[in-house]
Amino acid sequence: MPDLIALRLARFASVHAVLAVVTGAYVAAAQSKAFPADPDMALSAHLDAWFGLFTLAAVGWVVPMTSLGERGRNAVSWLFIVGTVSNVIVTGTKAALGVHGVVPDANVANDAVFAVLNVVVVPPIAIGAFLLAYGAWKPRA
């Protein structure tokens, strides 16, 4: 029987494959001006979907080898899932809004993207990465 946490990560990696196809169409629509979005940022969303797929596949492969208990492995999986899926959604949204969201300014849309990135994208992935590294290097009990 497969590790259920690794299986969850594999399933969400497949969600990223679907997101990559959808965002690929989004890029084409933005580049052809059929949809009002920044084509470069739309391409970033497309690449985020592919990178999210590879990230979740790698985490799913590594997590069973760590010294983390079930609770820690669950936390790592959900942190990476929430962060990677949110990243694709936020990047696609900011392409449509035409804002970067990397620093706050007077633009409400930009500030909203900045806030969302700093709540549901950056912290979950960073915390998940530190937990994964801790579990990979901590000796098994």
N, C-alpha and C positions, 0 to 999 in steps of 0.2 A: 504494500500500500504506500502511495507517495506521501511525502511530508505535506500535511494540509496547508501549512503556511506557504511553502514553496509553490503549491498548487494555486493558492490564492494569488500569489504574485504572477504566476504564469497566466492566469485568467485575465488579470488586469493588464498584463503586457499585451494580450490579444486585443483588449479594449484600445490600447494605444495604436495598434495596427489599424483599427477602424478609424480612429481619430486622425491618423496620418493620411488615410485615403480622403477623408472629408476635408481636412485642411489643405490637401493637394488641390482639390476642386476650388477651395476658397482662394488659394494663390492664383489659380488660373482666372477666376472671376475678378480678382483685384488687379491683376496685370492687364486684363482686357478692358478694364474699367466698367465691367458689367455690374460690379458691386463697389460701393465707395469705401475702399479700405486702402491703407498703405501697403503696397505690394511687398516691400522688404520686411515689414513686420509680420505680414501674413505668411511669408516664407519662414520667418522665425518660428511661428506657431507650428508650421508643418515640420520643421526640423526638431522642435521641442517634442512633438509626438513621437518621432523616430527615436530620439535620444531617451525619452521616457520608456519606450519599449525595451531598448537595450539595457537601461538602468535597472528596470524591474526584473528582467531576465537574469542579469548579473547578481542582483541582490537575492533573488530566489535560489540561485546556485550556491551562493556563499552562506546564507543564513543557516542552513542545516549543519554547516561545519563549525559554527561558532560555539562558544561555551555559554551562550545566553540560554536562559530557561525559556519555557514556553511563553511566559508573559513578556519577556524581553524580545523574543523573536516576533511575537504578535505586534508589539509596539513598533519595531523596526519596519515591519511590512506595511502597517497602516500609515506610518509617517511618510514613507516613500510613495505609497499609492496616492495619498492626499496631496502631497507636494507636486508630484509629476503630473497628475491629472489637472490639478488647479493651474499649473504653469501653462499648459496648453490652452485652457479656457481663458485665462487672463491675457495671455499673449495674443490670442485671436481677437479678444475684445478690444485690447488697446490698439490693434491694427485698425479696427473699425472706428475707434474714437480719435485716432491720429495723435496719440500721446505716448510718451515713453514710460512715465511713472517711476523713474529711478531716483528722482529727488522731488520733494514737494515744492510747489510754486503757487501762484495765484489762480491757476486753472483748476476748477473743481473736478473735472474728469481726470486730470493728471494726478491730483491728490488722492482721489478715490482709488485709482490703480495702484499708486504708491502704498496706500494703506492695505489693500488686499494682498499685494505681493509680500508685504512685510508681516502678514498674519498667516496666510494659508499656503505660501510657496516657500519662502526662504527658511523660516524657522523649522517646519517639519522636516525638510530635506537635510538641513544642517544637524538637527538633533538626531535624526535617523542615521546619518553618516557617522557621527561620533559614537552612537550606541553600537553600530555595526563594527567599527574599528575596535572599540573596547572589547566586544565579544570575540573578535577574531584574534586579538592579542592576549587576552586574559587566559591564563591556563585553566584547563578543565578541572573541576573539583574531584 
